[in-house]
Amino acid sequence: MQRRQFLQYLSFGAVVTWGGSLPAYAASDEEAPKDFFALKFSDLQGDEVDLQPYQGRPLVVNFWASWCPPCVEEMPDLEQLSQAYPEVQFLGLAIDTQRNIKKFLQEVPVTYDLLIPGYAGVEVMRDLGNSKGGLPFTVLFNAQGEQHKHILGQIDPQSLSEDIEALQAGTEQKTQT
């Protein structure tokens, strides 16, 4: 999928967040849509992958595209955070094509899981609180699968690191109670 196709898909007033804009942070005590972990998306080989196994540990989900400059810019930061927090799962959901993602990975290696919802990912983002459908969009889930926070726009690595630590502390407190 190219940027132009994505923008045409969002023609009903959605806005894509581009470089230079500040990320919008929103905390949420609400649960994620009950069906998020029931979804399935294609992996890089074209096989369907169930999201259900991603429950049980904290999860950082990043919606991105290879044609989105702030998405590409934040990928190395997300990769570093995934290495710094091995007990937290990271999942990239590409609003893109399999071909584009494979080409992208030749230049920017990523070790965490990448799945490809394509256009369908826009509706998933909206269900998770991204009413504008902008990219990049990052969602944090606790180990119980409840949405903890979402970030519209490019992440700040230090802030996201603090959010992950708070998420882990909250998860540990819930487990101890």
C-alpha positions in Angstrom: 0.0 0.0 0.0 1.3 3.4 -0.8 0.7 6.7 1.0 -1.6 8.0 -1.7 -3.8 4.9 -1.5 -3.9 5.1 2.3 -4.9 8.8 2.1 -7.7 8.0 -0.4 -8.9 5.2 1.9 -9.1 7.8 4.7 -10.9 10.3 2.5 -13.7 10.8 5.0 -11.8 13.3 7.1 -9.0 11.3 8.8 -5.6 12.8 9.2 -2.3 11.1 9.1 0.3 12.4 11.6 3.5 13.4 9.9 6.9 14.3 11.3 7.3 17.3 13.6 4.0 16.9 15.3 3.8 16.0 18.9 2.4 12.6 19.9 -1.0 12.6 21.6 -0.9 10.5 24.8 -4.1 9.1 26.3 -4.4 6.9 29.3 -7.3 4.5 29.4 -8.9 2.5 32.1 -11.2 0.9 29.6 -10.7 -2.6 28.3 -9.6 -3.0 24.7 -12.3 -4.0 22.4 -13.2 -7.5 23.4 -12.5 -8.8 20.0 -8.9 -7.4 19.5 -7.2 -10.6 20.7 -9.6 -12.6 18.6 -8.3 -11.0 15.4 -6.0 -12.8 12.9 -3.5 -11.1 10.5 -1.0 -12.4 7.9 2.6 -12.7 8.8 5.5 -12.1 6.3 5.0 -15.5 4.8 1.3 -15.0 4.2 0.2 -17.3 7.0 -2.6 -16.2 9.4 -1.5 -15.5 12.9 -4.0 -15.5 15.8 -3.5 -12.6 18.3 -4.9 -14.7 21.3 -1.4 -15.9 22.3 -0.3 -12.3 22.8 -2.3 -12.1 26.0 -0.7 -13.0 29.3 2.2 -10.6 29.2 2.3 -6.8 28.7 2.1 -5.9 25.0 3.1 -2.9 23.0 1.3 -2.8 19.6 2.6 -0.3 17.0 0.6 0.5 13.8 2.9 1.7 11.1 3.7 1.8 7.4 6.9 1.7 5.4 5.8 4.9 3.5 5.2 6.9 6.8 8.3 8.9 7.7 7.7 9.1 11.5 6.9 5.4 11.5 10.2 4.6 9.9 12.0 7.0 12.1 10.7 5.4 15.3 11.3 1.8 14.3 14.9 1.7 15.6 13.7 3.1 19.0 11.0 0.4 19.2 13.5 -2.2 18.3 15.8 -1.0 21.1 12.9 -0.9 23.6 11.9 -4.5 22.6 15.5 -5.6 23.4 15.6 -3.6 26.7 12.3 -5.2 27.9 12.3 -8.8 26.9 9.5 -9.6 29.3 7.2 -7.3 27.3 5.9 -8.4 23.9 6.2 -6.0 21.0 4.0 -6.4 17.9 4.1 -4.3 14.7 0.9 -4.1 12.7 1.7 -2.8 9.2 -0.9 -0.8 7.3 1.0 -1.8 4.2 1.8 -4.7 1.8 3.8 -7.8 2.4 6.2 -6.8 -0.4 6.8 -3.3 1.0 7.5 -4.7 4.5 9.9 -7.3 3.2 11.8 -4.6 1.3 11.8 -2.3 4.4 13.2 -5.0 6.6 16.3 -5.4 4.3 17.2 -1.8 5.4 15.8 -1.6 8.9 16.0 -4.9 10.8 13.3 -5.6 13.4 13.3 -8.7 15.6 9.9 -8.4 17.1 6.8 -9.8 15.4 5.4 -8.0 12.4 1.9 -8.8 11.0 0.1 -7.2 8.1 -3.5 -6.2 8.5 -3.3 -3.9 5.5 -6.3 -1.6 5.1 -8.2 -3.5 7.8 -5.8 -2.1 10.3 -7.3 1.3 10.0 -10.6 0.1 11.5 -8.7 -1.8 14.2 -6.9 1.5 15.1 -10.2 3.3 15.3 -11.6 0.7 17.6 -8.6 1.2 19.9 -9.1 4.9 20.2 -7.5 6.4 17.1 -10.5 8.2 15.7 -8.4 10.1 13.1 -6.8 6.9 11.7 -3.4 8.6 11.9 0.0 6.9 11.8 2.1 5.9 13.7 -0.2 4.7 16.5 1.0 2.7 19.5 -1.2 0.9 22.1 -0.1 -0.6 25.4 -2.0 -3.5 26.9 -1.5 -5.0 30.3 -1.1 -8.8 30.8 -4.9 -9.2 31.2 -5.4 -7.8 27.7 -6.8 -4.4 28.9 -5.8 -1.3 27.0 -3.6 0.8 29.3 -2.6 3.7 27.1 -2.4 4.8 23.4 -0.1 7.2 21.7 -0.9 8.9 18.4 2.2 10.1 16.6 5.8 9.3 16.8 6.9 7.8 20.2 9.3 9.5 22.5 11.6 6.5 23.6 12.1 7.8 27.1 8.4 8.4 27.7 7.5 5.0 26.3 10.1 3.4 28.5 8.5 5.0 31.5 5.1 3.9 30.3 6.3 0.3 29.9 7.8 0.4 33.4 4.6 1.7 34.9 2.7 -1.0 33.0 4.9 -3.7 34.4 4.6 -2.3 37.9 0.8 -2.2 37.6 0.8 -5.7 36.3 3.0 -6.9 39.1 0.7 -5.2 41.7 -2.4 -6.8 40.2 -0.6 -10.2 40.3 0.4 -9.8 44.0 -3.0 -8.6 45.1 
